[in-house]
């Protein structure tokens, strides 16, 4: 396995998903996932190469939008 997919995803998230700037609804995340794969294809990186490194791209984009979970201290 190469790290190329994960590196591409990390840079892509930084360039395309700024926390709070996009909604976390199903359509927004699906559209971002489609854009991610189109941009990766243009860079010569396959969907499989990305998901082999990060898991589900959809879930990773959703997590990037939502940020880490907020835990309340008791």
C-alpha positions, 0 to 999 in steps of 0.5 A: 500500500502506498500513502499517496491516497492518504496524502492526497486526501489530507491536502484535498480536505484542507483545500476543499472542506473548511470546518463550518463552511459546508453543511453536513447534510447527505447531499453536501457530503455526497457531492464532496465525495464525488468531487474528491474522486474526480480530483483524484482521478485527474491527479492519477489516483484511484478511488481504491487507492484513497479508500485503501488508506483512509477507509470510507471517503464519505465517512472521512469527509463527514468527520472532517466537516463535523470535527471531533466529537464534543464530550461534556465534562461532568 
